[in-house]
């Protein structure tokens, strides 16, 4: 006697309901974040931007490193060829 076929419909129903719940939860989170963002007054936004600018202006710029002098001769040519091939994109799809 062959086994009875299983009904897979409840599994798909559960997955669909879980997907709908996920979409609803994401929408609720986005709506809450939008309400919080719009709650700022223009003065609040301006003061926050000034604070962020002040913290970024306090960080010193990194000093540039001197460029190494390129190697000459056969060794330099081989090194440049290797670097050029390593930086080139792969032509294969």
Buried (B, 14 or more C-beta within 10 A) or exposed (E): EEEEEEEEEEEEEEEEEEEEEEEEEEEEEEEEEEEEEEEEEEEEEEEEEEEEEEEEEEEEEEEEEEEEEEEEEEEEEEEEEEEEEEEEEEEEE
